[in-house]
Amino acid sequence: MTAPLQFTTEPALDMVGTAAWKNMLRRTRTMFYPGGNFITTIDQRDGQGNLYPGAAALFFAALNRFLQRHPSCCVDVVAHSMGTLVMNEALREYPDLRIRNLVYMGAACSIRDFQCSAGLYLHYHSTDFYNLCLHPRAELDESNVGGIPVRGSLLTWIDEFFQSPESFADRTLGTFENAVIAYQLLPASDRIHLKAFGLEPHDCPTGYSSGPRKHGEFPDFDFWNPGFWQTKNPPRFYRRFLSNQ
């Protein structure tokens, strides 16, 4: 019933959405070094002529110093959607971060961006990497705003409208089909885990689910629990947080 509206809204989604996506990418990059830093004026640099860092750069620098002072400590990192872009940037700037588990959920970063940052990091560290994705059917069937816009998750929109990938490596890492096809572009290691959640079964108990069905549903589960990442003998159902909890 909404198919005619989807056809008519597709040009608007392409035009407005692409500009919004580019702006979000710019904001992600400037979390580390604000754009104004590159204008060579005295008030935008410190006394040694160095660029003033952004909030994200200050945070990860402090985290890196803490881990260096406490060699017995390590961290688990879980990044969702555009948070994966932030982590890629962080691992480029601070390649010595001591991460035990690196978990990407519905990664909006491109395969190429991952290769040049987190992928390179995994070559030199004994970190386990988990790439969590929606079921391919759920990725394509996601409906928003009453089904008026074109169906598909944010990652589908990025690949089809917002990003205009020039090669396959420019497509998003968080789509399971992309990740499987690009598996040979990822580091060759048994520490690389790819996982797609299932579709909802009929016998799913109340308060549980087979996993996220929409791009924005990953935070509805206890994503910090290693069982949520598990790829060998994974649990059949996952506890889902309700709005009244």
Backbone as CSV, one residue per row, in Angstrom:
resi,resn,N_x,N_y,N_z,CA_x,CA_y,CA_z,C_x,C_y,C_z
1,MET,0.817,-1.215,0.000,0.000,0.000,0.000,0.851,1.265,0.000
2,THR,2.017,1.186,0.608,2.862,2.384,0.683,3.863,2.463,-0.474
3,ALA,3.807,1.487,-1.401,4.778,1.472,-2.502,4.785,2.776,-3.309
4,PRO,3.611,3.352,-3.675,3.661,4.628,-4.416,4.376,5.733,-3.651
5,LEU,4.152,5.792,-2.323,4.824,6.808,-1.522,6.333,6.566,-1.483
6,GLN,6.729,5.294,-1.470,8.159,4.990,-1.452,8.833,5.486,-2.723
7,PHE,8.159,5.324,-3.862,8.733,5.793,-5.124,8.865,7.316,-5.138
8,THR,7.861,8.006,-4.607,7.885,9.466,-4.651,8.843,10.058,-3.629
9,THR,9.088,9.344,-2.512,9.992,9.883,-1.487,11.448,9.517,-1.735
10,GLU,11.716,8.611,-2.667,13.103,8.188,-2.910,14.014,9.355,-3.305
11,PRO,13.604,10.260,-4.251,14.489,11.393,-4.569,14.752,12.292,-3.364
12,ALA,13.720,12.514,-2.523,13.905,13.365,-1.344,14.864,12.705,-0.357
13,LEU,14.732,11.380,-0.183,15.625,10.656,0.713,17.063,10.759,0.226
14,ASP,17.240,10.652,-1.081,18.583,10.736,-1.651,19.159,12.132,-1.457
15,MET,18.369,13.153,-1.717,18.868,14.530,-1.667,19.115,14.996,-0.233
16,VAL,18.113,14.859,0.627,18.222,15.336,2.003,19.108,14.408,2.830
17,GLY,18.929,13.108,2.659,19.685,12.146,3.461,21.167,12.185,3.181
18,THR,21.554,12.368,1.921,22.972,12.396,1.584,23.664,13.569,2.254
19,ALA,23.027,14.731,2.235,23.614,15.907,2.881,23.731,15.699,4.387
20,ALA,22.706,15.097,4.996,22.739,14.840,6.441,23.843,13.846,6.783
21,TRP,23.996,12.812,5.959,25.032,11.818,6.192,26.425,12.434,6.111
22,LYS,26.651,13.278,5.106,27.953,13.930,4.977,28.239,14.810,6.190
23,ASN,27.216,15.473,6.697,27.400,16.317,7.877,27.740,15.475,9.104
24,MET,27.095,14.302,9.246,27.401,13.418,10.372,28.825,12.885,10.273
25,LEU,29.278,12.581,9.050,30.658,12.142,8.873,31.634,13.233,9.286
26,ARG,31.325,14.468,8.893,32.206,15.584,9.254,32.283,15.745,10.765
27,ARG,31.138,15.627,11.449,31.125,15.762,12.903,31.933,14.649,13.573
28,THR,31.881,13.459,13.005,32.656,12.355,13.562,34.142,12.634,13.464
29,ARG,34.587,13.116,12.317,36.009,13.415,12.132,36.467,14.539,13.055
30,THR,35.645,15.566,13.203,36.069,16.721,13.987,35.977,16.478,15.491
31,MET,35.504,15.302,15.919,35.571,14.962,17.337,37.020,14.844,17.802
32,PHE,37.923,14.547,16.866,39.333,14.384,17.212,40.127,15.662,16.967
33,TYR,39.925,16.280,15.818,40.601,17.534,15.521,39.612,18.453,14.826
34,PRO,39.071,19.447,15.562,38.083,20.361,14.962,38.615,21.010,13.703
35,GLY,37.703,21.222,12.747,38.105,21.748,11.454,38.844,23.073,11.545
36,GLY,38.453,23.916,12.508,39.110,25.214,12.645,40.567,25.108,13.009
37,ASN,40.994,23.953,13.529,42.391,23.790,13.915,43.348,23.952,12.750
38,PHE,42.877,23.667,11.554,43.780,23.651,10.416,43.953,25.038,9.790
39,ILE,43.288,26.009,10.349,43.542,27.398,9.961,44.700,27.880,10.816
40,THR,45.775,28.249,10.211,47.015,28.501,10.949,46.989,29.874,11.611
41,THR,46.184,30.009,12.648,46.185,31.218,13.458,46.665,30.862,14.853
42,ILE,47.277,31.800,15.533,47.903,31.549,16.827,46.892,31.092,17.856
43,ASP,45.697,31.694,17.854,44.731,31.375,18.895,44.115,29.994,18.732
44,GLN,44.363,29.319,17.591,43.829,27.975,17.380,44.887,26.900,17.559
45,ARG,46.100,27.280,18.026,47.159,26.316,18.269,47.798,26.601,19.622
46,ASP,48.434,25.563,20.173,49.090,25.783,21.458,50.429,26.487,21.251
47,GLY,51.163,26.685,22.326,52.410,27.430,22.241,53.464,26.784,21.365
48,GLN,53.376,25.467,21.162,54.339,24.763,20.307,53.860,24.631,18.862
49,GLY,52.749,25.242,18.551,52.225,25.164,17.190,51.453,23.903,16.896
50,ASN,51.149,23.096,17.946,50.394,21.865,17.737,48.904,22.141,17.659
51,LEU,48.186,21.280,16.946,46.746,21.420,16.846,46.095,21.104,18.182
52,TYR,45.092,21.886,18.563,44.344,21.571,19.765,43.473,20.336,19.503
53,PRO,43.534,19.338,20.383,42.726,18.127,20.167,41.263,18.366,20.503
54,GLY,40.395,17.554,19.883,38.977,17.584,20.208,38.684,16.714,21.413
55,ALA,37.411,16.649,21.795,37.014,15.922,23.002,37.348,14.434,22.902
56,ALA,37.117,13.827,21.747,37.395,12.398,21.595,38.886,12.113,21.708
57,ALA,39.718,12.992,21.128,41.167,12.802,21.223,41.630,12.889,22.669
58,LEU,41.073,13.821,23.436,41.440,13.954,24.847,41.038,12.709,25.629
59,PHE,39.839,12.178,25.343,39.364,10.995,26.054,40.258,9.788,25.779
60,PHE,40.524,9.505,24.507,41.302,8.317,24.177,42.764,8.466,24.594
61,ALA,43.280,9.691,24.591,44.644,9.900,25.091,44.709,9.585,26.578
62,ALA,43.685,10.025,27.335,43.649,9.735,28.772,43.493,8.238,29.018
63,LEU,42.651,7.574,28.222,42.471,6.136,28.357,43.773,5.400,28.054
64,ASN,44.473,5.830,27.027,45.738,5.199,26.666,46.770,5.362,27.779
65,ARG,46.833,6.543,28.377,47.771,6.763,29.485,47.426,5.877,30.681
66,PHE,46.123,5.740,30.964,45.694,4.896,32.079,46.115,3.446,31.858
67,LEU,45.908,2.942,30.640,46.256,1.554,30.346,47.767,1.336,30.394
68,GLN,48.524,2.344,30.019,49.978,2.217,30.095,50.456,2.179,31.540
69,ARG,49.769,2.921,32.425,50.152,2.930,33.839,49.664,1.685,34.573
70,HIS,48.687,0.981,33.991,48.124,-0.211,34.619,48.193,-1.366,33.619
71,PRO,49.353,-1.981,33.485,49.548,-3.020,32.454,48.669,-4.250,32.621
72,SER,48.093,-4.449,33.810,47.214,-5.604,34.001,45.789,-5.335,33.532
73,CYS,45.501,-4.107,33.144,44.140,-3.724,32.737,43.989,-3.768,31.221
74,CYS,42.793,-4.070,30.775,42.439,-3.985,29.366,40.961,-3.628,29.295
75,VAL,40.471,-3.320,28.130,39.086,-2.878,27.986,38.383,-3.683,26.905
76,ASP,37.073,-3.808,27.055,36.206,-4.303,25.990,35.513,-3.101,25.376
77,VAL,35.525,-2.993,24.075,34.931,-1.860,23.374,33.755,-2.355,22.539
78,VAL,32.598,-1.740,22.728,31.409,-2.049,21.931,30.980,-0.765,21.229
79,ALA,30.973,-0.781,19.917,30.621,0.405,19.133,29.444,0.073,18.225
80,HIS,28.487,0.988,18.163,27.289,0.771,17.357,27.192,1.828,16.263
81,SER,26.877,1.392,15.054,26.577,2.290,13.949,27.739,3.256,13.687
82,MET,27.510,4.568,13.838,28.564,5.543,13.575,29.625,5.547,14.659
83,GLY,29.340,4.891,15.788,30.378,4.731,16.797,31.566,3.952,16.275
84,THR,31.343,3.111,15.258,32.455,2.372,14.668,33.403,3.306,13.917
85,LEU,32.875,4.386,13.355,33.725,5.387,12.719,34.612,6.064,13.756
86,VAL,34.033,6.331,14.923,34.803,6.944,16.009,35.935,6.008,16.445
87,MET,35.614,4.711,16.607,36.642,3.759,17.041,37.718,3.579,15.975
88,ASN,37.345,3.572,14.707,38.358,3.479,13.658,39.325,4.648,13.745
89,GLU,38.780,5.835,13.955,39.621,7.025,14.081,40.503,6.921,15.316
90,ALA,39.937,6.418,16.417,40.703,6.289,17.657,41.867,5.319,17.490
91,LEU,41.632,4.208,16.780,42.691,3.216,16.608,43.762,3.679,15.621
92,ARG,43.398,4.603,14.748,44.417,5.214,13.890,45.325,6.124,14.712
93,GLU,44.701,6.884,15.621,45.455,7.852,16.415,46.200,7.185,17.576
94,TYR,45.610,6.134,18.141,46.187,5.486,19.331,46.252,3.975,19.092
95,PRO,47.198,3.527,18.272,47.249,2.111,17.893,47.742,1.191,19.002
96,ASP,48.099,1.748,20.166,48.580,0.912,21.265,47.523,0.692,22.336
97,LEU,46.300,1.104,22.104,45.233,0.838,23.073,45.143,-0.660,23.342
98,ARG,45.028,-1.035,24.596,44.984,-2.447,24.952,43.523,-2.887,25.060
99,ILE,43.026,-3.460,23.972,41.621,-3.869,23.880,41.551,-5.389,23.865
100,ARG,40.731,-5.948,24.727,40.570,-7.405,24.795,39.566,-7.891,23.761
101,ASN,38.396,-7.241,23.710,37.346,-7.580,22.742,36.882,-6.304,22.063
102,LEU,36.864,-6.317,20.749,36.385,-5.187,19.961,35.115,-5.638,19.248
103,VAL,33.994,-5.006,19.589,32.691,-5.442,19.084,32.073,-4.315,18.269
104,TYR,31.764,-4.589,17.009,31.081,-3.625,16.152,29.664,-4.142,15.900
105,MET,28.662,-3.304,16.163,27.257,-3.675,15.967,26.664,-2.798,14.867
106,GLY,26.227,-3.405,13.783,25.653,-2.634,12.687,26.601,-1.546,12.225
107,ALA,27.845,-1.918,11.937,28.903,-0.943,11.657,28.581,-0.106,10.426
108,ALA,28.548,1.218,10.606,28.295,2.127,9.492,29.573,2.507,8.757
109,CYS,30.726,2.080,9.282,31.988,2.384,8.609,32.118,1.536,7.343
110,SER,32.926,1.975,6.438,33.148,1.209,5.220,34.173,0.109,5.476
111,ILE,34.168,-0.886,4.613,35.155,-1.963,4.709,36.558,-1.389,4.564
112,ARG,36.738,-0.440,3.674,38.048,0.176,3.453,38.518,0.940,4.685
113,ASP,37.611,1.691,5.307,37.959,2.430,6.520,38.386,1.470,7.625
114,PHE,37.676,0.355,7.739,38.032,-0.652,8.734,39.414,-1.242,8.447
115,GLN,39.690,-1.554,7.177,40.984,-2.129,6.812,42.143,-1.241,7.250
116,CYS,41.984,0.058,7.083,43.072,1.007,7.334,43.197,1.408,8.793
117,SER,42.344,0.918,9.638,42.380,1.334,11.046,42.261,0.121,11.964
118,ALA,41.029,-0.284,12.287,40.833,-1.420,13.185,41.405,-2.703,12.589
119,GLY,41.273,-2.892,11.286,41.815,-4.083,10.653,43.325,-4.155,10.795
120,LEU,43.990,-3.015,10.624,45.440,-2.966,10.797,45.814,-3.205,12.258
121,TYR,45.021,-2.650,13.167,45.242,-2.853,14.596,45.193,-4.340,14.947
122,LEU,44.255,-5.075,14.362,44.092,-6.496,14.682,45.263,-7.348,14.213
123,HIS,46.025,-6.844,13.234,47.197,-7.574,12.773,48.263,-7.663,13.861
124,TYR,48.312,-6.685,14.749,49.409,-6.576,15.703,48.984,-6.815,17.149
125,HIS,47.715,-7.137,17.380,47.232,-7.355,18.733,46.410,-8.633,18.799
126,SER,46.389,-9.229,19.968,45.635,-10.477,20.160,44.199,-10.176,20.595
127,THR,43.584,-9.247,19.908,42.222,-8.817,20.217,41.224,-9.664,19.430
128,ASP,40.127,-10.034,20.083,39.031,-10.707,19.382,38.090,-9.655,18.819
129,PHE,37.746,-9.809,17.551,36.850,-8.849,16.893,35.542,-9.542,16.534
130,TYR,34.436,-8.896,16.900,33.097,-9.423,16.621,32.351,-8.406,15.757
131,ASN,31.892,-8.856,14.610,31.108,-8.001,13.719,29.658,-8.495,13.744
132,LEU,28.791,-7.796,14.479,27.407,-8.221,14.675,26.503,-7.510,13.668
133,CYS,25.656,-8.288,12.998,24.816,-7.753,11.929,23.373,-8.219,12.093
134,LEU,22.473,-7.502,11.455,21.098,-7.963,11.340,21.027,-9.137,10.364
135,HIS,19.954,-9.889,10.456,19.680,-10.899,9.435,19.533,-10.180,8.087
136,PRO,20.093,-10.719,7.004,20.010,-10.030,5.706,18.588,-9.649,5.306
137,ARG,17.592,-10.494,5.617,16.212,-10.173,5.281,15.718,-8.999,6.112
138,ALA,16.072,-8.997,7.401,15.676,-7.880,8.264,16.325,-6.584,7.804
139,GLU,17.559,-6.683,7.292,18.276,-5.499,6.805,17.524,-4.844,5.657
140,LEU,16.958,-5.674,4.760,16.273,-5.157,3.582,14.827,-4.764,3.865
141,ASP,14.202,-5.417,4.851,12.775,-5.218,5.101,12.473,-4.161,6.151
142,GLU,13.491,-3.581,6.786,13.224,-2.613,7.855,12.353,-1.471,7.331
143,SER,11.333,-1.163,8.100,10.383,-0.120,7.718,10.440,1.015,8.730
144,ASN,10.403,2.244,8.248,10.462,3.423,9.109,9.365,4.402,8.726
145,VAL,8.925,5.173,9.695,7.910,6.223,9.486,6.682,5.643,8.781
146,GLY,6.164,4.549,9.330,4.959,3.961,8.775,5.124,3.355,7.411
147,GLY,6.363,3.063,7.009,6.595,2.448,5.706,6.582,3.426,4.549
148,ILE,6.587,4.739,4.860,6.543,5.725,3.774,7.855,5.804,3.005
149,PRO,9.025,5.924,3.691,10.273,5.925,2.917,10.582,4.547,2.350
150,VAL,11.592,4.499,1.498,12.036,3.235,0.922,12.443,2.286,2.044
151,ARG,12.067,1.005,1.912,12.425,0.033,2.932,13.931,-0.182,2.967
152,GLY,14.410,-0.563,4.157,15.831,-0.848,4.328,16.370,-0.169,5.569
153,SER,17.409,-0.751,6.127,18.039,-0.169,7.312,18.900,1.032,6.913
154,LEU,19.450,1.703,7.922,20.349,2.823,7.650,21.517,2.371,6.782
155,LEU,22.041,1.170,7.036,23.185,0.694,6.249,22.796,0.475,4.792
156,THR,21.579,-0.008,4.559,21.095,-0.161,3.189,20.996,1.193,2.515
157,TRP,20.484,2.192,3.231,20.377,3.540,2.674,21.758,4.122,2.372
158,ILE,22.728,3.873,3.267,24.084,4.381,3.037,24.655,3.790,1.753
159,ASP,24.515,2.482,1.601,25.082,1.818,0.424,24.367,2.203,-0.866
160,GLU,23.057,2.417,-0.783,22.273,2.638,-1.995,22.056,4.109,-2.341
161,PHE,22.104,4.989,-1.329,21.783,6.396,-1.581,22.878,7.358,-1.115
162,PHE,23.241,7.262,0.167,24.032,8.321,0.782,25.501,8.316,0.366
163,GLN,26.093,7.141,0.223,27.536,7.055,0.070,27.995,6.925,-1.371
164,SER,27.192,6.316,-2.231,27.572,6.063,-3.626,28.936,5.384,-3.702
165,PRO,29.058,4.146,-3.206,30.362,3.478,-3.165,30.977,3.333,-4.548
166,GLU,32.257,3.694,-4.646,32.964,3.590,-5.922,33.512,2.190,-6.167
167,SER,33.666,1.416,-5.100,34.097,0.024,-5.217,33.451,-0.749,-4.081
168,PHE,33.585,-2.076,-4.120,32.930,-2.873,-3.090,33.465,-2.551,-1.701
169,ALA,34.747,-2.249,-1.580,35.343,-1.952,-0.280,34.796,-0.669,0.331
170,ASP,34.074,0.131,-0.454,33.472,1.353,0.065,32.083,1.109,0.650
171,ARG,31.609,-0.113,0.610,30.313,-0.441,1.190,30.464,-0.673,2.693
172,THR,29.344,-0.671,3.404,29.381,-0.738,4.856,29.794,-2.125,5.347
173,LEU,30.557,-2.142,6.430,31.008,-3.392,7.028,29.898,-4.096,7.787
174,GLY,28.911,-3.329,8.277,27.905,-3.879,9.173,26.781,-4.642,8.517
175,THR,26.751,-4.693,7.188,25.777,-5.528,6.489,26.371,-6.930,6.329
176,PHE,25.641,-7.947,6.757,26.214,-9.290,6.809,26.663,-9.762,5.431
177,GLU,25.890,-9.504,4.407,26.270,-9.937,3.067,27.570,-9.273,2.628
178,ASN,27.722,-7.973,2.933,28.976,-7.278,2.617,30.147,-7.909,3.363
179,ALA,29.942,-8.177,4.666,31.025,-8.720,5.491,31.456,-10.097,5.004
180,VAL,30.488,-10.932,4.595,30.820,-12.280,4.129,31.586,-12.206,2.808
181,ILE,31.109,-11.369,1.901,31.787,-11.243,0.603,33.192,-10.684,0.789
182,ALA,33.346,-9.753,1.739,34.633,-9.083,1.963,35.503,-9.807,2.981
183,TYR,35.135,-11.023,3.345,35.853,-11.713,4.418,37.348,-11.823,4.120
184,GLN,37.726,-12.004,2.863,39.145,-12.133,2.519,39.877,-10.800,2.628
185,LEU,39.140,-9.696,2.721,39.771,-8.399,2.931,40.058,-8.141,4.404
186,LEU,39.479,-8.969,5.282,39.691,-8.835,6.716,40.936,-9.621,7.111
187,PRO,41.535,-9.293,8.253,42.722,-10.049,8.689,42.436,-11.545,8.773
188,ALA,43.356,-12.359,8.282,43.199,-13.812,8.316,43.500,-14.303,9.723
189,SER,42.477,-14.507,10.511,42.670,-14.892,11.908,41.412,-15.571,12.430
190,ASP,41.586,-16.523,13.343,40.425,-17.142,13.973,39.852,-16.261,15.076
191,ARG,40.431,-15.070,15.230,39.904,-14.093,16.197,38.904,-13.131,15.551
192,ILE,38.607,-13.345,14.270,37.617,-12.530,13.568,36.303,-13.306,13.553
193,HIS,35.260,-12.743,14.137,33.981,-13.440,14.264,32.883,-12.631,13.564
194,LEU,32.183,-13.256,12.644,31.060,-12.617,11.961,29.765,-13.262,12.456
195,LYS,28.784,-12.440,12.777,27.534,-12.975,13.314,26.346,-12.193,12.772
196,ALA,25.336,-12.920,12.307,24.050,-12.323,11.939,22.983,-12.915,12.847
197,PHE,22.128,-12.076,13.390,21.056,-12.552,14.254,19.940,-13.149,13.403
198,GLY,19.107,-13.968,14.042,18.055,-14.669,13.319,16.786,-13.848,13.185
199,LEU,15.811,-14.459,12.531,14.476,-13.886,12.441,13.629,-14.427,13.588
200,GLU,12.597,-13.719,13.968,11.820,-14.051,15.165,11.087,-15.379,15.010
201,PRO,11.371,-16.366,15.886,10.634,-17.639,15.825,9.290,-17.520,16.536
202,HIS,8.424,-18.507,16.328,7.089,-18.462,16.929,7.115,-18.776,18.416
203,ASP,8.128,-19.511,18.882,8.143,-19.924,20.277,9.017,-19.035,21.154
204,CYS,9.240,-17.798,20.725,10.089,-16.888,21.492,9.384,-16.512,22.794
205,PRO,10.007,-16.711,23.972,9.351,-16.387,25.241,9.180,-14.890,25.432
206,THR,8.255,-14.495,26.269,7.988,-13.087,26.553,9.226,-12.423,27.169
207,GLY,9.549,-11.241,26.671,10.712,-10.526,27.178,12.012,-10.906,26.516
208,TYR,11.953,-11.830,25.562,13.157,-12.271,24.864,12.945,-12.119,23.355
209,SER,14.042,-12.206,22.639,13.987,-12.082,21.191,15.136,-12.883,20.598
210,SER,15.049,-13.157,19.307,16.151,-13.822,18.626,17.275,-12.851,18.297
211,GLY,17.082,-11.590,18.668,18.093,-10.575,18.406,17.465,-9.351,17.762
212,PRO,18.254,-8.313,17.537,17.712,-7.093,16.926,17.162,-7.346,15.531
213,ARG,16.072,-6.668,15.217,15.465,-6.763,13.889,15.581,-5.457,13.117
214,LYS,15.982,-4.383,13.831,16.190,-3.080,13.196,17.556,-2.539,13.592
215,HIS,18.060,-1.638,12.775,19.399,-1.089,13.015,19.494,-0.415,14.385
216,GLY,18.430,0.223,14.823,18.462,0.946,16.087,18.146,0.100,17.303
217,GLU,17.946,-1.200,17.131,17.547,-2.057,18.246,18.710,-2.703,18.989
218,PHE,19.931,-2.579,18.499,21.052,-3.219,19.193,21.153,-2.786,20.656
219,PRO,20.980,-1.506,20.985,21.079,-1.100,22.397,19.931,-1.614,23.267
220,ASP,18.904,-2.242,22.676,17.796,-2.791,23.468,18.167,-4.091,24.170
221,PHE,19.361,-4.619,23.908,19.801,-5.881,24.489,21.025,-5.635,25.365
222,ASP,21.371,-6.614,26.203,22.561,-6.452,27.046,23.804,-6.720,26.193
223,PHE,24.128,-5.724,25.371,25.191,-5.840,24.384,26.576,-5.964,25.009
224,TRP,26.701,-5.655,26.298,27.986,-5.781,26.978,28.256,-7.222,27.413
225,ASN,27.271,-8.075,27.282,27.386,-9.472,27.705,28.051,-10.285,26.587
226,PRO,29.169,-10.991,26.885,29.828,-11.791,25.832,28.903,-12.803,25.166
227,GLY,27.847,-13.237,25.856,26.913,-14.156,25.231,26.204,-13.543,24.036
228,PHE,26.072,-12.221,24.031,25.435,-11.523,22.913,26.330,-11.560,21.677
229,TRP,27.631,-11.627,21.887,28.569,-11.659,20.759,28.828,-13.070,20.271
230,GLN,28.549,-14.044,21.108,28.985,-15.419,20.896,28.602,-15.951,19.516
231,THR,29.573,-16.589,18.852,29.329,-17.156,17.526,29.387,-18.674,17.525
232,LYS,29.999,-19.272,18.541,30.019,-20.731,18.673,28.959,-21.142,19.686
233,ASN,28.005,-21.949,19.234,26.882,-22.376,20.075,26.200,-21.174,20.749
234,PRO,25.751,-20.198,19.969,25.138,-19.011,20.560,23.794,-19.334,21.192
235,PRO,23.364,-18.537,22.171,22.034,-18.749,22.753,20.952,-18.517,21.704
236,ARG,19.833,-19.176,21.876,18.757,-19.052,20.893,17.987,-17.745,21.077
237,PHE,17.849,-17.303,22.331,17.090,-16.087,22.621,17.935,-15.140,23.466
238,TYR,17.651,-13.861,23.336,18.371,-12.829,24.073,17.385,-11.958,24.821
239,ARG,17.742,-11.647,26.072,16.851,-10.815,26.872,16.756,-9.420,26.277
240,ARG,15.550,-8.944,26.154,15.319,-7.624,25.569,14.748,-6.696,26.621
241,PHE,15.288,-5.481,26.670,14.805,-4.499,27.633,13.534,-3.843,27.122
242,LEU,12.506,-3.809,27.962,11.247,-3.209,27.588,11.246,-1.743,27.999
243,SER,10.311,-0.976,27.447,10.273,0.463,27.720,9.983,0.783,29.161
244,ASN,9.331,-0.144,29.887,8.985,0.115,31.283,10.029,-0.413,32.266
245,GLN,11.166,-0.909,31.751,12.214,-1.437,32.636,13.254,-0.358,32.911
